[in-house]
């Protein structure tokens, strides 16, 4: 066994100068509460931008809820495949929350927030480990602040604002860290090994990449010195390997890929490599108009940094410095979780395009690599071999961490605009869902769900009281008009043109706002007069078009106040009838008439 070749520490530099010690002591007093400040961001985002609506993946919970009320619910209903994932634990949690709150999706978002808080506290335990800290007491608090900037960053807005994403994507990390903390602090014994196995199994039944916990913790147990009995360690490794095999076999049991996932896997090697890099590098550039090139470059830097750490770790391991580098093991596991997830994503999702790797939902996983690079002590100790002053070591560490934190804070600021756009999208979804029994536009399935039985499921959930607000079953738009609103008020928007194309489609365009709420309308409703004096809804238009001409004079909230409608003319009665257009507020289910509703213009 070779001896460690690193030079001995200088005894004269074992302590910081007195002045630096006083600075660190003062910093330690305020860093603890300051480290918790980033946790405020998600609460503000959820309260301000989250919309209580069932959308997309959330509909998988509809079947268990309906069966629960019909007293036909079985455990197998939680075992269904969903895009190659087994989700019994998130589905069970969401079912309980839905029953208790009548499916208030904001509660699901706060549950995910609670999971992130748990992960933050567990990471603080790792940072405070005496073996991981040979620097002043304030150093771990500074690292914890940096880690919290990552964990609570707005770049994860898709998970913060989407209840299903919060319950699914925020679960594996605290479970993985809990297993690490348990073994790291309590050592290897039968109780810690079995509890850690249960935590990893829970992670794997929350998200498919939770299965990575089995090989990662196997390496952690094999390399750690938590037990000095080689025979006992071999027993633990054997039990862990057996549990991993059973878990993977259970996950693959009756595994059937859904037809929609066939396109996920079709991609070339170049696309897969770039997908992998973008997956890892997106968090620092999220919110840019074209983040792919920069995310690709950052992915190269981060994976290169991680590989360099692994090489140095292996070198020092074979040089006999096992005890000094063991505190780095939990952080390498976290980095391996991010890198392994990126590999799985490149193998199973690259067919959706490189842009899909840059979605907000994956930043929840990719930031684990940044957490590894910030928290790992081995890197800083290796640097200490080349620096003469401990204060320089601390400053170097803080400079690297500060750059990452600053980049992510700036990305988080950019993400606020993405949150506002997500809120607009969810309100559009809410509008389509409210009128689903009256009008089904081609965009409805894209905005809400791909289920073929969506109408039947929505009606059943509405009867059970799970839709908020409830479905609108009367097509008379006048019933949605608040008392006292002025007919054809120009303050609500203007219909600029109405015409019929040769293919029999009716078209209209204009702009629409909700003046009282100081924002663009959620949708525009199109209606016609009926013989009995009603205003029957016949189409819905999404208010999503850019109108910079209006924003110049009326304000930034008019930037996307434009709309255009297109629907078959056979929805209208045979006799000529004027069309009317209404600005719609989806959350309050109110409609306001638009001005200058032109008569349909037939083609020449």
N, C-alpha and C positions, 0 to 999 in steps of 0.2 A: 504494500500500500504506500503510495507516494505521499509525502508530506505536503501540506498547503504551502504554495510558493508565494503567497501574498505577503508583503512586508509587514512587520509588526507595527502596531499603532504607536505613535509618539506619546509617551506619558505626559509630556508637557501640554499636549493638545487634547487631553482626555476630557477637559471641561471647557465650556465656552468662557470667554472673558466675562468679568463681572457685569459689565455694562450690557452685554448681550443676554446674560441670565436675567437681569432685571426686565429687559424688554420682553423676553419670553414669558416671564412670570405675569407681567401685566396683560400680555396677549391671551394667556390661558384663561383669564377671568372673563373675557368677553367672547372668546371663540366658541364656547359651548352653546350659549343661546344663539349666537350668530350662525352656527352650523345648522340650526333648525329653520332658518329663514327660508331657504329654498322650498321647504315643505308647504309654504303658503301658496305658491304658484298654482298647483293643481286644484286646490279648493276654489280659488278665484275662477279658474277656467271652467270647472264643472258648474258652479253656481251661475256663471254669466252666459256660457255658451251651450251647455248641454240641453238637448231637446228630448222630452219624454216620448219616444216613438219606437215602435218595433220595426226593425229594418234588417234586410239581408240575412246574415248568419243567425240573427236572433230568433228567426222563425223556427229553428230546429227545436226550440223549447216549447213550441205550441202543442205538439203531439203529447209529450208527457203531461202538460197541464190539463189538456182536455181529457186524457185518459184518467188522470187523477180525480177529476170531478165525475167521471163516468164509472169510477171504481174498477177500472180495468188496467191500472198501471202495474207494470212488472219491471223487475230489475233489468231485463233485457232491453227495455226502452231507453235506458241510459247508455247502452253498450253499442249503439249504432255508430257506423263510421261517418265521419264528417271531414271530407277532403284529406283522407289518410290519417286523421287524428281519432283517437279514442277520448271521449270527453265525459266520462261518468261523473267525475268530481265537480267540474264546473257546472254541468247540467243539474246535478243534485243541489248545489249551492244556489244556483239561479232559480230553481223550482221553489225552494224554501223561501227565498226573498220575494219571488213573485206572489206566492200565496199570502205572505204576511203583508205585502204592500200593494196588492192588486196590480202587480207588474209595473212598478215605478222604476224605470231603467236608471234613473239618477241614483237610486240606492245601490244598484250594481256598480256604478262608477265609483261610489264612495267605498264599496267593499274592496275594489281593486286598489284604491288609494290606501286603505288600511294594510293591504298586503305589502305595498311598497314601503310603508312606514315600518313594518316588521322587518323587511329586508335591510332597511337603513340601520335599525337598532342592532341587528345581528352583525352587520358589517362593522359597526362601531366596536363590538366585542372583539372582533378579529384585529382591528386596528389598535386596540388598547392592550393586546396581548404583550406581556413583558418581553417575550422572545422576539417579537416583531418590532420593538421600539428600542433603539439605542440612541435616540435623539431626545431633545427636551420635551417636557410634558405637553407643550402646546402643539407639537408637531402632529400628533395623531388627530388633534381637533381640527387642525388645518386640513389634513387629508379627509377627515370626515365631512367637512364643509364641501370640499371638492367632490367627494362621492355623492353627497346629497344634491349638488347642482346637477349631476348626471342623472340620478334616480328620479328626481322630481322635475326634470326639464320639460317645458312645453313642446319640445320636438316630438314627444310621444302623444301628441294631441289626439290621434285616432283612437288610441286606447283610453285616454282620459275621458273622452266624450262618448264613447261607444260602450254600452254596458256589457255586451257580450265579449268584446275585446278586453275590457278591464278584468272580467272574471276569468278569462282564459289565459291571456298573455302575461298577467302579473302574478300568477300563481307559482310557476316553476322556480323562479329565482329565490324567494324566501325559503322554499322547501329545500333547495340545493344548499343555500348558505346555512340553514339550520343544521343540516347533516354535517357540514364542515365544522361548524362551531362545536357541535356535540362531540365529535371525535377529537378535535383539536384541544378542547378544554377539559374533557373528561377522560381522555385516553381510550385505548382499545380494550373493550371487554364485551361480554355477550350482550349486555343491555344496550350499550351505545351502538354496537354493530346492527342489532335487530331494529332499533329505533331509526337509525339512519337508513336502513333498507326500506322501512315503511315510508319514510319521507321521500326517498327517491322514487318509490313505486307510485306515491301520490302525485309526484311531479310528472311521471310518465303517463299517468291517466288524466292529466290536465292538458298536456300538449305533447305532440309526438317527440319533439326534441328533448323532452324530459328524460327520454331513454338514454341520452348521453351521460346522465348522472351515474349510470352503472359503470362504464369503463373509466370515467374520470375519478370516481371515488375508489375504484379498484386500484388505480395508480397511486392515489393519495394514501391508501392504507398500506400498499406495498412499500412505498418510499419513506413513510414516516417512521419515527422511532417512539411511537406511543406505547409500545410494549417491547420489552427486551427478551421475551421468550420466543425464539424463532419457531418453535413447534406450534405455539398458540397463534402466532401470526399466520402460519400456513393454514391453520384451521379456519381462521376468520376469512382469509382469502378464498378458501374453498367454499365456505358458506355463501360468501358474497357472489362468487361466480355462479353457483347453483341458483341463487335468487335472481341473478341477472338473466340467466337462460330461461327460467320460468316466466319472468316478466315479459321478455321479448316474445316468447312463444304465445303467451296470453294475448299480447298485443296483435300478433299476426293470426290468431285463431279466427276463422271465418272472415278473414280480411278480403274485402271486395272493393276494388276501386270504383268510384262513381264515374259515370260517363263524362261528366264535366271535367274531371281531373286528367283525362287522356291528353289534352293539349298542354298540361303543365310540364310534362317530361320531355317534349320534343324540342331539342336545342343542340347546337353544335358546341364544340369544345371551347371556342373563343367566347361565345355567348355565356357559357357556364363560368369561365374564369372571370369575365367582367362582372357577372352577376355576383359572384363571391366577393369581389373587391368592393363593389358598390354597396353590398349588404353591410360590410364592415365600416365603410367610410362615410355613409350618408348622414349620420347624426350631426356632424360638425358643419354640414353645408345644407341642412334641410331648410326649405323655404325659399331657396334661390330659384330663379326661373328655369335654369338648366343646370342642376347640381351634378349630373352624371359624370362629366369629365373630372371635376374637382373631387367628387366622391371616389372615383376610380384611383386617382393619385393618392388620396389619403388612405385608401384601403391598402395600397402598396406600402406606404410608410408604416402603417400600424402593424400589418402582418410581418413586415421586415423587422420591426422593433421586437415583436413577440418572439419571432424565430431566434433573434439574437439573444434574448433573455433565456430561451430554452437551451441554446448552445452553451452559454456561460454557466447555466445551472448544471448541465451534464458534465462540463469540464470540472467544476468545483466538486461535484459529487464524486467523480473518479479520483480527484486529488485528496479525498478524505475529509472534506469540509462539510460533512453531512449535517452536523448539528447547527452550524451557522446558516445553512441555506434552507433548513426545514421550515422556518416561518414563511418562506415564499410559496410553499406548496398550495395553500388554500387559494392564493391569488392566481397561480398558474391554472388551477382548476377552473376558476371563473373565466379566465382568458380562453381556456380550452372549450368552455361551454359556448362562448360567442363564436369562436372559429369553427367548431364542429357544427353549430347551427347554420353558419354560412355555407358550409359544405353541403349539408342536407338541403338547404334552400336551392343551391345551384343544381343539385341532382334532381330535385323534385318540383321546382317552380320556375326554372329558367325559361321554359317554353312560353311563359306569360310575357316575356320581354325583360330587358335589363331595367326598365323604369319601375317594374314591380318590386325590384329589390330595394328601391329608394323610398318605399312607402313608410309612413310614420309608424305603423304597427311593429315593424322589425327593429326600430331603434331601441325598443325596450330590451331586446336581446343583444344587439350589437354594442350597446354601451358597457356591457360586461367586460369587453376587451379594454376599454378606457379605464374602467374601475381597476382592472388588473394592473395596468401600467402605472396608475397613480398610487395604488396601495402596496405594491410589491416592495418589500424591503431589500431583497437581494440586489436589485439594480443599483440602489443608492450605496449599498455597502461596497459593491465592486467599484463604483466611481470613487469611493473614499480611498482606494489604494493609490489613486493618481492625484489626489488633492491633499494639500498640506494642512489646511485649516478646517476643523469641523464646521465652523460658521460658513465656509465656502460650500461644504457639502449640503448644508441646510438650505443655503441660498440657491444652489443649483437645482435641488429637489423642488423648491418652491417656484422657481422660474418655469420649469417644465410643467408643473401642475397648473400654474397660473395661466400659461398659454392655452392649455386644453380647456380650462374653466372659462376663460374669456371667449374662446371660439364657440363653446357650447352656449354661453349666455347670449351671444349675438345671434346664434341660430335659434335660440328660444324666443328672442324678441321678434325675429322674422316669422316664427310660427304663430304668433298672435293673429296675424292676417289669415293664416290657414284655418285657425279656429273659427274665425268669423265666417269664412267660406263654408266650413263644415256645418255651422249652424244654419246657414241659408239652405244648404242641401237637405238637412234633416227637416226643415220646415216645408220644403217642397215635397219630401216624402210624406209628411204628415197630411199635406193637402191632398195628394193622390190617394192616400189610405182612407181619408174621411169620405171621399166620393166614390170609393171602389165599387159600391153596389149600383151606382148610377151611370158612371162613365169609366171605361177602362181604356186609357190611352196606350199607344204602343210603348211609351217610355215607362209605364207603370211597373212592369216586371223588372226593368233595369233598376228603377229607383227603390223598389220594395223587396221583391223576392223573385226567384226563378221557379217557385212552386207552381205546379199546374192547378192545384186545388186551393189556390190562395184565397179566392172569393169565399169558398165554403169555410175555410179555417178562420178567416177574419170575422165572418158573421158569427161563428160559434164563440170565438173569444169575446166579441162584443156583447153577446148575450150573457156571458159569464162575468162581465164587468172589467175585463183586462185591457180594453182600449181606451186611451185618454187623449183627447176627448172621444166620445163615442162616434160610431159611424153615422153619417147623415143619410137618412132613408127617404126624405121628402125632397124631390128635385126642384121645388119652387125656391129660387134664389132670394126672392123677396123676404122670405122668413129669416134669412141671415142678415138682413139689413137692419142695423141698429136704428132705433127711433131717433128722429131729429137729424139724421144725415141728409144732406142736400143732394137731390137727384142731379146726375150729370155734372157734379162739381169738378171743375178743372184741377182742384187741389189734389185729387186722387189719381190723376193721370189722364192721358189722351189716347184715343184710338186714331191712328194716323192714316190707316188705309185698310180697306176690306175688299177682297176680290175673289173670283172663282176661276180656277185654272182649267184648261181644256180636259184634264183627266178627271174632272168632277170633284176636285178637292176645294174646299173653302179655305181661304187664307186671310189672316189679319195680322197687323203689327201695330206697335205703339210703345208707350211707357206707362208704368204704374207704380205708385208709392202708397205708403200708409203714413200720412202726415203726422198723426197723433203719436206714432211710435218712432218717427224720424228715421225711416228705413224703407227700402224697396218692398213692394208687396211680395207675399210668398208665392202667389200664383194669380193668374187672371182667369176668371170664369166666363164662359160664353153661354148666353141663354137666348131663347126666342119666346115670343108671345104665344100663348095658347088661347083657344077660344073661350076658356073659362077665366081668362085674366091672369094666369100664372106666368112666371118667368122660368121656363123649364131649362135646366142646365143641359148643354149638349157637348161641351168640350172644356178642357183645362189646358192652359198654356203656362209654361215655366218662365218666371221672370229671371233671366240669367244673362241677357245680352248686354254687352258693353255699350254705354252711351256717354262717351267723353264730352259730347256737345252739351249734354244736360249738366254734367258734373262741373263744367267751367263756370256756370252761372248759378246753379242751384245748390251745390254742395257735393262733397265726396260720396254721400250715401246714394246719390243718383247715378253713380258710375256704372252700376249693373242693374238699372231699372228698366231696361228694354225687354220686350217680349215679342214673340211671334207665335201665332196659332195656326194649326193645319189639321183639318178633320174632314171626313167624307160628307159630301153634301146630302147624302141620303139620310143623315141624322135629322135633317130639317123636314118640316111638314111640306106637303105638296104645294099648298098655296103660299104665295109670297108673304114673307113676314120679316120685319126688321130684327136685326141681331142687337143684343145689348151685352156690354162687357163690364166686368166687376173686378175691382181690386180685392183680393182675398187675404184675410188674416187667419192663418191655419190654427194657431194656438187658441184663439178666442172664437173661432168659427164665425167670423163676421165678414160681410161683403159690402163693398162701397162702389156705387156706380161710377163709371168713367165718362168723361165728357166727349162730345163730338163722335158718337158712335155712328159711323157712316153706313149707308145702305149697301148691301152686297152689290158689287160691280161685276156684271157678267162679262165674259171675254168677248172681244169684238170678232 
